[in-house]
Amino acid sequence: MTVVDQHGRPEPPLNAGEVETLLGFLDYQRATLAWKCRDVDPAGLRVTIGASTMTLGGLLKHLAYVEDDWFQRWLHDRDRPAPWDAIDWAADRDWDWDSAAADTPDQLFALWETAVERSRASFAEAFADGGLDRPASRPWPDGSAPSLRWVLCHMIEEYARHNGHADLIREAVDGSTGE
């Protein structure tokens, strides 16, 4: 039975196999981002702090992009899904961050939630095709390719790092604090 905390986050299992543990920590980090961005109005999603241009809305859109980039493009060598496929990334490497200000909270959450669901399906497909040792289909420039295990660990790290940013920004938005 999964235990869900007061913020809607599923607690990672205390005693499980490697796959369940890694997925548990990734889902916990995903739910932490949702908690930090939930119930924030459009103006709050555009708040910046200090010299940074990072926003909660930008975090949602960026992490939607990262989900699709790793679980679609790198893991399965698929074309980028919409909206990422129509972007001239050479012209604006920060499009995911910069364009978020024009999106509504509903649009940002829908984009992110859709990317997460695609990632879950892509993980299941890759896991069934070789387990955690399965290499990504798209190699790096030197010909090497990270394993599915590496991709999961990287995604946990990506979320954990950005959730620290989300903590600070959310506190600036409305004073909300927590882990």
C-alpha positions, 0 to 999 in steps of 0.5 A, a space after each residue: 500500500 502506498 502512503 501519501 503524505 499531507 501534500 499528496 506525495 507518495 512516499 517511496 517504499 522503505 523496503 523494495 527492489 531497485 525498480 520500485 525504489 527508483 520509481 518511488 523516488 521519481 514519483 515523490 519528486 514529481 509530486 513535490 513539484 506539483 505541490 510547490 506549483 499547485 494553487 498558484 495564480 498566473 501572476 504567481 507562476 511568473 514570479 522571479 527572485 533575485 537575479 534569476 529569471 526562473 519561475 514556477 511556470 518555467 519549471 513546470 514547462 522545463 520539466 515537461 520538456 526534460 521528461 519528453 527529451 529523456 524518455 522519448 528522444 534519448 531513450 527511444 530515439 523518437 521525434 520530439 512530440 508537440 510542442 517541442 517539435 515546432 521549436 527552433 532550439 538553436 534560435 532560443 535554447 531557453 524557449 521552454 523557460 521563456 514561453 511559460 509566462 504566456 501559458 495559463 496554469 491549466 495549460 502548464 499543468 496539462 503539458 507537464 502531466 501529459 509528458 509524465 504519463 508519456 514518460 511512464 509508458 516509455 519507461 515500461 516499454 524500455 524496461 520490458 525490452 531489457 530492464 534497467 541495463 537497457 541502453 538508450 536508443 539515441 547515443 551520445 556524440 561519442 557513441 556511448 549511451 546511458 542505461 535506463 537506470 542512469 536515465 531514472 537517476 538523472 531524472 530524480 536528480 533533475 527534479 530534486 535540484 529544481 524542487 529546491 528552486 521551487 521551494 524558494 520561489 513559492 516562498 516568495 510568491 505567498 510565504 508557503 514553506 515546507 521541506 
